[in-house]
Structures are given as structure tokens and as C-alpha cells.
Amino acid sequence: MENTNTKNKCKACESCLMPFDKDSMGDKRENPRYCSYCFKDGKLCYEGTDLKEFQRVCYESMRKNGTPYILAKLYTFMIRFAPRWKK
């Protein structure tokens, strides 16, 4: 039988959808809802509301960090489904 606390626990960033198990900060990130890339110093790193701009920033960061082109494109596309960006 699965523990309901584990079942309802979010496993990905609500802003960029990065799985928390891929976050370099792990469970030590500042906010349980966001990854360490999206939330620093008590606030969201990208405070704007422009989804396309946020996707561009994420894509460029992923490519700079060595994410292959096709994966960066896929991950960037998926951001639109994150809770933060749903309308």
C-alpha cells in the first residue's frame, strides 16, 4: 500500500518541469515546489510572465550545459504544461 504523502508529493519543478532527482541541490533546494535553477534567494529567478521568453532562457541554458539539441527542444516545449504556465 502506497503512502498518500509520497503519492501526492510533486516530483518536478512547477516552473520548468525538471525532475527533482536531476536537481544538483536535491532535497536541499530552497522551495519544495521549484528546482534550484528556478528559485534562488527566496524568489523565482524568472519573475516575468512571458512563456516564450522563459522557454528561450531555459533552452539556451540547457544547450550551454551540454544538453543535446533535440532533448533541449523537447524539454523546452514541455515547459508550457508546467503548473506555473497553465492559464
ABEGO torsion letter per residue (X at the ends): XBBAAAAABBABBAAAGBBAAABAAEAABABAABBAAABBGGBBABABABAAAAAAAAAAAAAAAGBBAAAAAAAAAAAAABAAABX
